[in-house]
Amino acid sequence: MDAVIGFANAVFQPLIDLGAAPMMTIVLTVIALLFKVKFTKALEGGLKLGIAITGIGAIINILTTAFSSAMTTFVESTGLQLTVTDVGWAPLATITWGSPYTLYFLMVLVIVNIVMIVLAKTNTIDVDIFDVWHLAFVGLACIYFGANIVVATLLVVFVGVMKIMNSDLMKPTFNDLLGAPEENPMTTTHMNYMMNPLAMLLNKIIDKVLPFLDKYDFDAAKLNNMIGFWGSKFAIGIYLGVFVGLLSHQTPQQICTLAFTAATCLELFSMIGSWFIAAVEPLSQGISDFANNSKWLQGRTLNVGLDWPFIAGRAEIWAAANILAPIMLGEALLLANVPCPFSPTGTWNGLLPLGGIIAMGLTPALLIVTRGRVIRMVVIGAVLLPVFLGAGTLVADFVTFTAKSVGAFPDGVTGLISQTTMEGPVEKFLAFFVGKATTGDVAMIIATVVAIAVYVALFAWYRKQMIARNIEYAKQDKCTLSPLTTGKFTEEDLKAAKEAGAAKANA
């Protein structure tokens, strides 16, 4: 196993050391060349992707910093005390990439992706190598809590297969939300979308119990068409900036700065989102040509698994995130008094939401599940935020220990560190249970079996819901039939469904 880990590090470390943007530029360029795209076009697409990643990162940093500062002011004015510092996602990524096991997990997941493509279990090529750290974090935490490398690897592969399957299931919804054609290759295997099953369950409950919520909802794009400027992305940014500024008792000057920062970021997100589309165009054409001429694929078309921000131009993500920010703070205060025996703080939450106050680990999943219904996004998000707070607190000891081990502990911070809205919170709990179960604790073994059974059952149910949605897309000619997206629904079924729909409309 040491030899395998050493080999993985030797292969991937030079690439990782370049950073996310250069790394993804190289990866996309090389993949495009493998699909026989002309070198200049392949390089152009790779460079555009690197630029898009850099731009998205800069805007996210501006937005997060601006709102974190406002929330810090609020916290200082209340004299609130919580013992775990929320450092945001960047230090956690640095910590995770500092472990030699991360590159080993990367190699394993690359192999898993290739095998799934060969066996026709996915149509997605996962090129978002940088964000492998989210799943590697799960494997590393599992080892910290007591598991050996073999058990941790099995857990990583188990979750990895599901998130790749999920990328195929979500593809038609991405096309719908982006207004993109069927040949658009973009999807994602990002860990934040592994919250979809839980979000879908709550969405179905709302269908049964609170369906009237949709009467009060609004769609940013439709609102913009009806009232022009007042429904635009930058106007929504102004509203949200003023709201958060007032909440944190900012001065008029600070409120204005926050409002214009939010407005600018929402507009730039939309603009930069189009850069991702332009970046994958050469690869998209290469994949299309390859699929059309390949006897091996038999007409299959392949998707490209990117980082989640290609959908960041949807204003609902940021509207929900900013509304959820004060809700998260309130829940953090309430949960700080809820006992939790296996938490390092002894309570369900020990985190003060700062670096993760903009809930990017949750709102993209809410967008996919609700398809942009903001009221539902907020209600479901408020119910799910405690899962994030609990997971962040649960792994605080692990994060702190690992940060100090790799020399990445933030300067000026004392005590424990973690993140409030880290992607894949449910998987963090799985890592804890699996790790503890391997120590022979009978209670933990039982808890692990139950947790994995529920996890699999919920994903299977969610898959059925997404297949039903994708069949409806197919009836509207927004999605082609595929076992990966529409199950066993056939051309004959589709024809009959369209005829029944037409007859009903005529009647």
C-alpha positions, 0 to 999 in steps of 0.5 A: 500500500505504501508503494501505491501511495508513493506512486500516486504522489509521484504522478499527481504532486507536480500537477497539484502544486501548480494550483487549481487554475493551472492544473485544470487548464492542463487537465482540460487541454490534455483531455481535449487532445485525447479526443483529437481536438486541434491543439490551439483549440484545446489550449484555448479551452483550457486557458478559458477554464483556468481564467473562469476558475480564477475569476470565480475564486476571486469573486467568491473571496470578495463576497465571503469576506464582505459578508463575514466582516458584517457577521463578525461585527454582529458577533462582537456586538453581542459578546457571543462565545463559541470555541471552534473557529470557522476558517472557511473552505480554503484552509481545509483544502490546504490541509487536505492536500497536505496529506499524501493519502489525498493523492492516493484517493485521487488515483483511486477515484480516477480509476473508478471513473474510468471503469464506470465509463468502460462499463457504461455506468456513467457518461461523465468524465470527472475533470474537476480534480482539485475538488477531489479533496472533499471526498479525500477529507472523508477518507482521511477523517475515517482513518483519524477516527480509527479505520485502516487505509483499506476501509477508508478506501472502500468508503471513498469508492462507495461515496465516489460511485454515487456522486458520479452516478448523481452527475448523470442524473442531474445533467438534464436539470442543469440544462434546464436551469442554464437554458442550454441545449442537449449537447451541452456537456457540463455537469458536476460530481461536486460533493455539495450535490450529495445533499440532494437526497435529503433536500429532495425528501424535504421537498416532497414533504413540502409538496404534501404539507406546505404546497401553498408556499409556491404561491409566495415564491418568486423567480429572479428571471421572471421578476426581471422580465416583469419589473425590469431593473427591480428584479435584476441580479444587481438589484437583488444584490442591493436588497440582500446587502442592505438586509445583512448590513442592517442585521449586523448594525453596520454604518450607512457607509458600510451598508452601502459598501456591502450592498454594492459588493453583493450587487457586483458579485451577482452580476459577475457570477453570471458573466463568469458562468458563461466563461465555463460554457465557452471553455468546454466548447472545444472539448464538447465538439471533440467528444461529439465527434468521437462519440459519433465515430466510435464503435466502442461508445455505440452512440453514447455522448460523454459529459464533462464533470466541472466544479459547481460554479458553472451554475453560479449565475443563478441568482437564487443560489445567492439569494437563498445563501444570504437569507440563510446566513442570519438563520444559520447564526441563530441556529448556531446559538441554539444548538450550542446548548444541545448535548452531543456525547461524541462531539469534541465540544460536548454539544451539537454545535461549537462553531461560530459561523464566519468563513462559511456564513455564505452557505455555498456547500448547501444552496447549489443542491437546493437549486437543483432539487427545487429548480429555483424556488427560493422560498423552498430553498430557504425552508429546506436550507434552514432544516438542513443547516444543523446537519452542517453545523453538527458535522463541522463540530464533529470533525473539529478535532481531526481538522485541528490535528491535521492542520498542525501536522502539515504545518497549515494551522492558521496564524492568530487562531487559538483552539479548534478550527473547522468549517460551518458549511463544508461540502458533504456533511452526511459523509462526515458522519459516515466517516465517523461511524465507520472509523469508530466501528472498526475499533470493535465498538458494538454500538458503533457497528450497529450505528454504522450498519443502520447509517449506511443502509439509510444512506443507500436507501435514500439515494436509491429513492432520490434516483427514482425521483430524478429519473421521473423528472428526467422522463418529463424532460424527455417528453418535452424534448429537453432530454434524450432517453438513457438508462443513466438518466431515465432508467428503463423508459423506452422510445415506445413509452415516450411516444405513448406519453406524448400522444396521451399528453397531446390528446389531453391537451386537445380535450 
